[in-house]
Amino acid sequence: MMEKMIKNLQKKSNKKGFTLVEIIVVLVILAILAAIAIPSVMGYVNDAKESKYIQEARSIYLVVQTEEARWRAENNKKSTDAVDASVYTNLGKDCTDPQGGIVKQKTDLTDVTITPPSGSTKYYTFTWTSDGSSITAHLTTNKDVKIIK
């Protein structure tokens, strides 16, 4: 009879499954891995956003250069002459074509503030909205971009 009871107890203790200690160890290991992985993933996300902002600044710069060249051609100015401030304020607004009075839409830069180089500064300053936040960048005439905020 005693042998039968011991065998029954042994059968009950041989149940398959995980102990609480094993589960806790696995959770601790997963937490350590997550603590290592999350900051590196966030670094990649921030690098991607900065690259996006740099490309946006370069695109804005190309539009500005195009408008400056158009203004110089229309006003018979040299490439070294200063550009009138109206070039920057008119970006993104409707304008009247002098030939025929047709209204046309220029590039859509209505949410962009442009500060051209002047005096000792040798860079443009662009401020625009991207991903719901305000971005400010300095861009030199050789297209080097520095994101300020």
PLY file of the C-alpha trace (Angstrom):
ply
format ascii 1.0
element vertex 149
property float x
property float y
property float z
element edge 148
property int vertex1
property int vertex2
end_header
0.00 0.00 0.00
2.83 2.35 0.85
4.51 1.65 -2.46
1.32 2.49 -4.29
1.09 5.88 -2.52
4.72 6.71 -3.33
4.16 5.87 -7.00
1.08 8.11 -7.09
3.06 11.02 -5.58
5.88 10.49 -8.07
3.42 10.52 -10.96
1.93 13.79 -9.75
5.34 15.44 -9.44
6.34 14.46 -12.99
3.77 16.77 -14.58
5.06 18.68 -17.56
5.21 22.50 -17.46
7.34 25.45 -16.41
8.06 26.52 -12.89
7.59 30.07 -11.74
11.37 30.52 -11.50
11.88 29.45 -15.12
9.23 31.88 -16.33
10.76 34.74 -14.34
14.24 33.99 -15.76
12.87 34.08 -19.32
11.10 37.39 -18.64
14.29 38.92 -17.21
16.27 37.84 -20.28
13.62 39.34 -22.59
13.65 42.59 -20.60
17.45 42.82 -20.94
17.26 42.23 -24.69
14.55 44.88 -25.04
16.60 47.36 -23.01
19.48 46.86 -25.43
17.42 46.88 -28.65
15.04 49.81 -28.09
17.69 52.58 -27.84
19.46 51.39 -30.98
16.18 51.26 -32.92
15.32 54.78 -31.73
18.75 55.93 -32.92
17.97 54.58 -36.39
14.61 56.35 -36.37
16.24 59.67 -35.40
18.90 59.26 -38.11
16.19 58.60 -40.69
14.25 61.71 -39.62
17.37 63.86 -39.83
18.11 62.53 -43.32
14.53 63.36 -44.31
14.91 66.91 -42.96
18.19 67.36 -44.81
16.58 66.25 -48.08
13.63 68.59 -47.49
16.02 71.50 -46.86
17.89 70.72 -50.08
14.61 70.61 -52.00
13.60 73.99 -50.58
17.03 75.32 -51.51
16.57 74.20 -55.14
13.23 76.02 -55.32
14.84 79.15 -53.86
17.73 78.98 -56.33
15.27 78.57 -59.20
13.24 81.58 -58.08
16.39 83.69 -57.61
17.59 82.76 -61.12
14.17 83.56 -62.56
14.14 86.95 -60.79
17.66 87.76 -62.07
16.66 86.82 -65.62
13.47 88.89 -65.51
15.31 91.92 -64.08
18.55 91.63 -66.09
20.68 91.17 -62.98
24.04 89.42 -62.66
24.46 86.30 -60.52
26.47 88.36 -58.02
23.74 90.98 -57.57
21.62 90.82 -54.43
18.14 89.43 -54.85
15.11 91.49 -53.90
13.39 90.29 -50.71
10.11 89.96 -52.59
11.49 86.80 -54.22
11.33 85.02 -50.86
8.01 86.44 -49.71
6.34 85.54 -53.02
7.34 81.89 -52.92
4.25 79.76 -52.72
1.80 82.53 -53.57
-0.23 83.10 -56.70
1.35 85.45 -59.19
0.16 87.13 -62.35
1.93 86.25 -65.55
2.92 89.55 -67.22
2.08 88.09 -70.64
-1.68 87.81 -70.81
-2.51 88.31 -67.14
-2.84 84.58 -66.48
-2.65 83.63 -62.81
-0.37 80.65 -62.12
0.64 78.86 -58.95
4.30 78.86 -57.94
5.79 76.12 -55.80
3.94 75.44 -52.56
6.25 76.79 -49.86
3.65 78.60 -47.82
4.78 77.06 -44.52
8.45 77.91 -45.09
10.30 80.93 -43.72
13.43 81.77 -45.69
16.23 84.02 -44.50
18.78 84.54 -47.30
22.50 85.11 -46.68
23.32 88.67 -45.75
26.35 90.47 -44.39
28.61 88.06 -42.52
26.27 85.04 -42.80
27.02 82.75 -45.69
24.02 80.48 -45.37
20.28 80.41 -45.89
18.06 79.72 -42.90
14.92 77.71 -43.57
12.18 77.08 -41.04
9.34 74.75 -41.98
6.95 72.24 -40.46
7.58 68.53 -40.85
6.13 65.60 -38.89
4.16 68.04 -36.77
7.21 69.91 -35.48
9.01 73.05 -36.57
12.39 72.41 -38.20
15.11 75.02 -38.67
18.11 74.38 -40.88
21.12 76.33 -42.10
22.10 75.61 -45.69
25.25 76.98 -47.29
25.50 77.74 -50.97
27.38 74.46 -51.53
24.35 72.56 -50.13
25.79 71.64 -46.71
22.86 71.30 -44.32
22.92 71.68 -40.55
19.65 70.95 -38.73
19.35 73.43 -35.84
16.15 72.12 -34.22
0 1
1 2
2 3
3 4
4 5
5 6
6 7
7 8
8 9
9 10
10 11
11 12
12 13
13 14
14 15
15 16
16 17
17 18
18 19
19 20
20 21
21 22
22 23
23 24
24 25
25 26
26 27
27 28
28 29
29 30
30 31
31 32
32 33
33 34
34 35
35 36
36 37
37 38
38 39
39 40
40 41
41 42
42 43
43 44
44 45
45 46
46 47
47 48
48 49
49 50
50 51
51 52
52 53
53 54
54 55
55 56
56 57
57 58
58 59
59 60
60 61
61 62
62 63
63 64
64 65
65 66
66 67
67 68
68 69
69 70
70 71
71 72
72 73
73 74
74 75
75 76
76 77
77 78
78 79
79 80
80 81
81 82
82 83
83 84
84 85
85 86
86 87
87 88
88 89
89 90
90 91
91 92
92 93
93 94
94 95
95 96
96 97
97 98
98 99
99 100
100 101
101 102
102 103
103 104
104 105
105 106
106 107
107 108
108 109
109 110
110 111
111 112
112 113
113 114
114 115
115 116
116 117
117 118
118 119
119 120
120 121
121 122
122 123
123 124
124 125
125 126
126 127
127 128
128 129
129 130
130 131
131 132
132 133
133 134
134 135
135 136
136 137
137 138
138 139
139 140
140 141
141 142
142 143
143 144
144 145
145 146
146 147
147 148
